[in-house]
Structure formats: C-alpha cells, structure tokens
C-alpha cells in the first residue's frame, strides 16, 4: 500500500511501532533508493505551511493577555537547593559504598572462593 505523500513509501502496518516505522522509511538509504530529499519534500508540503502559520499565530500574544510574572528568580531558595544537593550526595555516597567490588555472577562457587573456602586441604 502506498501513501499519498511520497511514492515508494509504504504505509504503516497495524500494530507497528510508529517510531520504528519512521526510522525505517526515512533512512538515508531510502532517500537514495527513491531519489528523494525528505527535507525538500517537507518544506514544499502543506504541512510545513500550516506549521509555519501556527508558529506565527502562537508567537503573537493574544490581545489583553498579561506578561508572565514570577515573584522570585528561582523556584526554591538557595538553602533549600543546598539541602537537596546534600541529600543527593549522601544518597550517592551510601549507594556507592554498597556496590560490590569486582562483581561476578553470584554462584555458590564464586561465593565460596571469595571466602577462601576451597576444597584443597591446607598444607
């Protein structure tokens, strides 16, 4: 099934991930194969024109609207931000302290060899 927009590009199938489909059909190899420049097709499309008009419309404030006002420059005070950073630091230090060093798959043989419980007799 062909799309109406670009000849040679198949429509998305039911159940297909749209992001995957987009990556597949917009690959550079497809552009070369179909001898199409997707950027040029977009710039010449009605979708591009509508998007440009929408950008222009939304960039202009509505009449009677007020400018956005924030009472402070920062959302939290300096001390609150410092406390938050300190908590993250303490969490990170505690987390790193509990990461096993030289981790291997946790098997019985690995665990036993870790504590020198070997089957060989001591000499």
VENCOR-V479926 format. One line per field, one symbol per residue. phi: phi as a letter, one per 20 degrees, with the letter a starting at -180 (. if undefined). psi: psi as a letter, one per 20 degrees, with the letter a starting at -180 (. if undefined). burial: b if it has 16 or more other C-alpha atoms within 10 Angstrom, else e. A space follows every 10 residues. Layout:
phi=???
psi=???
burial=???
This chain:
phi=.deffcfoef ffegnefgff ffffedffff gffelcdfff fffeefffff fffffffffe fffnfdffcc fcfdfcfgff ffffffffff fffffffeff elfcgedfff ffffdledef ffd
psi=pqrhgopipq qpqpiqphgg gghgijqhhh gggilqohgh gghjrhgggg gggggggiip qqpiqqqppp hrhqhqrghg hggggggggg ggghghhjpp plprpnrghg gghhjknqiq qq.
burial=eeeeeeeebe ebeeeeeeee eeeebeeeeb eeeeeeeeee eeeeeeeeee eeeeeeeeee eeeeeeeeee eeeeeeeeee eeeeeeeeee eeeeeeeeee eeeeeeeeee eeeeeeeeee eee
